[in-house]
């Protein structure tokens, strides 16, 4: 059985993954909705930021485990 923290982390990671996939699909299937390179770059930046969330989650876990020692 997962603890609340582990369950939260699992669900959060899944939501981040789903959002990345949604944004990637948006880039591929609806380029007409983008008004120039700025919008495309904004979407790409959002994907990069979401991918960086994984690093932040790991850092938070490391800090939390150090405090619990």
For each residue, the residues with C-beta under 8 A, 3 or more apart:
1:
2: 6 7 10
3: 6 7
4: 7 8
5: 8 9
6: 2 3 9 10
7: 2 3 4 10 11
8: 4 5 11 12
9: 5 6 12 13 57 61
10: 2 6 7 13 14
11: 7 8 14 15
12: 8 9 15 16 57
13: 9 10 16 17 54 57
14: 10 11 17 18
15: 11 12 18 19
16: 12 13 19 20 50 53 54
17: 13 14 20 21
18: 14 15 21 22
19: 15 16 22 23 50
20: 16 17 23 24 47 50 51
21: 17 18 24 25
22: 18 19 25 26
23: 19 20 26 27 43 46 47 50
24: 20 21 27 28 47
25: 21 22 28 29
26: 22 23 29 30 33 43
27: 23 24 31 40 43 44
28: 24 25 31
29: 25 26
30: 26 33 34
31: 27 28 34 40
32:
33: 26 30 39
34: 30 31 39 40 43
35: 38 39
36: 39 40
37: 40 41
38: 35 41 42
39: 33 34 35 36 42 43
40: 27 31 34 36 37 43 44
41: 37 38 44 45
42: 38 39 45 46
43: 23 26 27 34 39 40 46 47
44: 27 40 41 47 48
45: 41 42 48 49
46: 23 42 43 49 50
47: 20 23 24 43 44 50 51
48: 44 45 51 52
49: 45 46 52 53
50: 16 19 20 23 46 47 53
51: 20 47 48 54
52: 48 49 55 56
53: 16 49 50 56 57
54: 13 16 51 57 58
55: 52 58 59
56: 52 53 59 60
57: 9 12 13 53 54 60 61
58: 54 55 61 62
59: 55 56 62 63
60: 56 57 63 64
61: 9 57 58 64 65
62: 58 59 65 66
63: 59 60 66 67
64: 60 61 67 68
65: 61 62 68 69
66: 62 63 69
67: 63 64
68: 64 65
69: 65 66
